[in-house]
Amino acid sequence: MRFDTIIIGGGLAGLVCGIKLQKAGQKCAIVSAGQSAMHFSSGTFDLLGRLPDGTEVESPLEAMASLPAEHPYSVLGVEKVAEYAAQAKEFFAECGIKVNGDASRNSWRVTPTGERKAAWLTLGDFTPPASREEKIGNKALIINILGYLDFNTKFLADSFEKQGTECRIASIKLEEMERLRKNPSEMRSTNIARVMDRDGIWEKTADQIKTLIKGEDIVVLPAVFGLKDASVVEKLREAIGIKTMFVATMPPSVPGIRTQMTLKSEFEKAGGRFFLGDTVTESTADEKGQIRNISTVNFNDIRMEADNFVLATGSFFSKGLIATPDKIYEPVFGIDLTYNEGRENWFNTNFWKKQNYISFGARVDADLNASIDGNKISNLYAIGSVTGGTNALYEGCGGGVAIITALAAADRILEKK
Ligand SMILES: Cc1cc2nc3c(=O)[nH]c(=O)nc-3n(C[C@H](O)[C@H](O)[C@H](O)COP(=O)(O)OP(=O)(O)OC[C@H]3O[C@@H](n4cnc5c(N)ncnc54)[C@H](O)[C@@H]3O)c2cc1C
């Protein structure tokens, strides 16, 4: 099997890169082992929420100048990052995904526990407050679905009340949900969303919500609507008739999974081949060190060949990086990584502190090329959270690094032609 480019990993980074390449006329394949971080996503993409020294960031593009040289944004150059950040909104719009937000100023998403975190692009479901302090309304009605445990109404009410919003908590009960409710492990966001997607159910939901409103100016709901497409979210908003705010739930993330599925179908519509549930196990290089082909579990001894390869396998969470007691390695190509020697430097025993291991990953140059034993591999690119030099969790930049490195790597590949 031969392609122009093979992408390993079909999460946010792999899909964005694949769509851009495929739409530009390349013949691409994505091989992806399984779920990605999108299944756990908050529904927002973060660009930069905090500097490595802990300084909170209001204007991501301005703050990037203070990032260390090894950060992927510094490696690409802040001007380039600004260009790709501007392209990203258009990219999602072309894929039929509505996003709001601006790279010049962070907005503040509400987390499932009611905290506020800096956000860049926010899926259309959400209406992030413009500041950390902004109150969501004067009187909020926080509504849950009876029996659903992954939406903590009390935490949300406590946090909204601190900002001066009077809150009331209520729940709705739908007979169509009763089969799920009999078994609490079935009462999960994706199962609820499947029921809500059925004809007539969101109308019933809206009717029940309307009868519960008693002078409130905002309704707060869990983001468990629209697994297939976001239209039900808009329809529900319109039917409720007052400001309606959806808040991310504990995983799985309905908006995240919808986005993943939409991007995958956009890639396939453009003619890309997506091999889901397959794992790339090893690669072969030629005498000049260029990668020639890869093998996968499902295709066994049938090699997949390409001119270029993109590694988008994620961090430890997705098994893009592996840690043993004494070393950290990248399992497909064995590329060079940036990481602290000495296991004691990998993590802080205080779980809540910054964890160094999250910043470990592929060492890349300005072309996003990876290296093996110090030798640049000019047809191998590393993108997304497999790249090192940034602590996505601490700095709040995971989505941004994934999208921007993906767009940049696609350009580098296209420039070669
Ligand atoms: C739980 C969690 C939640 C997050 N939430 C957010 C958020 O809300 N907002 C935000 O901005 N950032 C978030 N992040 C940061 C996140 O890492 C990035 O936003 C981004 O989604 C990462 O995308 P990725 O494509 O680089 O990696 P991933 O999403 O991890 O995808 C990697 C893919 O590669 C596949 N893979 C791995 N090895 C192989 C192999 N050998 N062969 C084939 N396939 C392979 C995996 O199965 C997976 O599908 C979150 C991260 C985690 C871990």
The ligand as an SDF file (V2000), in Angstrom:
LIG
                    3D

 53 58  0  0  0  0  0  0  0  0999 V2000
   -7.5250   13.5030   29.1100 C   0  0  0  0  0  0  0  0  0  0  0  0
   -7.0850   14.6980   28.3480 C   0  0  0  0  0  0  0  0  0  0  0  0
   -7.9480   15.7660   28.1580 C   0  0  0  0  0  0  0  0  0  0  0  0
   -7.5330   16.9010   27.4500 C   0  0  0  0  0  0  0  0  0  0  0  0
   -8.4060   17.9410   27.2840 N   0  0  0  0  0  0  0  0  0  0  0  0
   -8.0110   19.0430   26.5890 C   0  0  0  0  0  0  0  0  0  0  0  0
   -8.8980   20.1310   26.3560 C   0  0  0  0  0  0  0  0  0  0  0  0
  -10.0360   20.1100   26.7720 O   0  0  0  0  0  0  0  0  0  0  0  0
   -8.4480   21.2090   25.6550 N   0  0  0  0  0  0  0  0  0  0  0  0
   -7.1850   21.2630   25.1650 C   0  0  0  0  0  0  0  0  0  0  0  0
   -6.8050   22.2550   24.5340 O   0  0  0  0  0  0  0  0  0  0  0  0
   -6.3140   20.2360   25.3750 N   0  0  0  0  0  0  0  0  0  0  0  0
   -6.6910   19.1420   26.0620 C   0  0  0  0  0  0  0  0  0  0  0  0
   -5.8220   18.1010   26.2530 N   0  0  0  0  0  0  0  0  0  0  0  0
   -4.4820   18.1940   25.6870 C   0  0  0  0  0  0  0  0  0  0  0  0
   -4.4710   17.2960   24.4140 C   0  0  0  0  0  0  0  0  0  0  0  0
   -3.3700   16.5110   24.5340 O   0  0  0  0  0  0  0  0  0  0  0  0
   -4.5290   18.0470   23.1130 C   0  0  0  0  0  0  0  0  0  0  0  0
   -5.5330   19.0250   23.1440 O   0  0  0  0  0  0  0  0  0  0  0  0
   -4.8060   17.2510   21.8350 C   0  0  0  0  0  0  0  0  0  0  0  0
   -6.1260   16.7820   21.7590 O   0  0  0  0  0  0  0  0  0  0  0  0
   -3.8070   16.1290   21.6630 C   0  0  0  0  0  0  0  0  0  0  0  0
   -3.9930   15.6350   20.3820 O   0  0  0  0  0  0  0  0  0  0  0  0
   -2.9710   14.6320   19.6970 P   0  0  0  0  0  0  0  0  0  0  0  0
   -3.5860   14.3140   18.3730 O   0  0  0  0  0  0  0  0  0  0  0  0
   -1.6160   15.1750   19.7360 O   0  0  0  0  0  0  0  0  0  0  0  0
   -2.9320   13.3230   20.6190 O   0  0  0  0  0  0  0  0  0  0  0  0
   -4.0410   12.3100   21.0840 P   0  0  0  0  0  0  0  0  0  0  0  0
   -5.3600   12.9500   21.1610 O   0  0  0  0  0  0  0  0  0  0  0  0
   -3.5080   11.6730   22.3070 O   0  0  0  0  0  0  0  0  0  0  0  0
   -4.1340   11.2420   19.9060 O   0  0  0  0  0  0  0  0  0  0  0  0
   -3.1330   10.3040   19.6340 C   0  0  0  0  0  0  0  0  0  0  0  0
   -3.7430    9.1530   18.8530 C   0  0  0  0  0  0  0  0  0  0  0  0
   -2.6750    8.3160   18.4060 O   0  0  0  0  0  0  0  0  0  0  0  0
   -3.0630    6.9610   18.5480 C   0  0  0  0  0  0  0  0  0  0  0  0
   -1.8350    6.1440   18.6410 N   0  0  0  0  0  0  0  0  0  0  0  0
   -0.8970    6.1270   19.6110 C   0  0  0  0  0  0  0  0  0  0  0  0
    0.0840    5.2490   19.2950 N   0  0  0  0  0  0  0  0  0  0  0  0
   -0.2530    4.6990   18.0980 C   0  0  0  0  0  0  0  0  0  0  0  0
    0.3470    3.7260   17.2590 C   0  0  0  0  0  0  0  0  0  0  0  0
    1.5100    3.1350   17.5550 N   0  0  0  0  0  0  0  0  0  0  0  0
   -0.2840    3.3740   16.1060 N   0  0  0  0  0  0  0  0  0  0  0  0
   -1.4610    3.9570   15.7580 C   0  0  0  0  0  0  0  0  0  0  0  0
   -2.0720    4.9050   16.5250 N   0  0  0  0  0  0  0  0  0  0  0  0
   -1.4740    5.2650   17.6780 C   0  0  0  0  0  0  0  0  0  0  0  0
   -3.8920    6.9550   19.8170 C   0  0  0  0  0  0  0  0  0  0  0  0
   -4.7340    5.8300   19.8820 O   0  0  0  0  0  0  0  0  0  0  0  0
   -4.6670    8.2760   19.6810 C   0  0  0  0  0  0  0  0  0  0  0  0
   -5.8640    8.0750   18.9630 O   0  0  0  0  0  0  0  0  0  0  0  0
   -6.2140   16.9630   26.9410 C   0  0  0  0  0  0  0  0  0  0  0  0
   -5.3520   15.8790   27.1360 C   0  0  0  0  0  0  0  0  0  0  0  0
   -5.7670   14.7640   27.8310 C   0  0  0  0  0  0  0  0  0  0  0  0
   -4.8130   13.6270   28.0020 C   0  0  0  0  0  0  0  0  0  0  0  0
  1  2  1  0
  2  3  1  0
  2 52  2  0
  3  4  2  0
  4  5  1  0
  4 50  1  0
  5  6  2  0
  6  7  1  0
  6 13  1  0
  7  8  2  0
  7  9  1  0
  9 10  1  0
 10 11  2  0
 10 12  1  0
 12 13  2  0
 13 14  1  0
 14 15  1  0
 14 50  1  0
 15 16  1  0
 16 17  1  0
 16 18  1  0
 18 19  1  0
 18 20  1  0
 20 21  1  0
 20 22  1  0
 22 23  1  0
 23 24  1  0
 24 25  2  0
 24 26  1  0
 24 27  1  0
 27 28  1  0
 28 29  2  0
 28 30  1  0
 28 31  1  0
 31 32  1  0
 32 33  1  0
 33 34  1  0
 33 48  1  0
 34 35  1  0
 35 36  1  0
 35 46  1  0
 36 37  1  0
 36 45  1  0
 37 38  2  0
 38 39  1  0
 39 40  1  0
 39 45  2  0
 40 41  1  0
 40 42  2  0
 42 43  1  0
 43 44  2  0
 44 45  1  0
 46 47  1  0
 46 48  1  0
 48 49  1  0
 50 51  2  0
 51 52  1  0
 52 53  1  0
M  END
$$$$
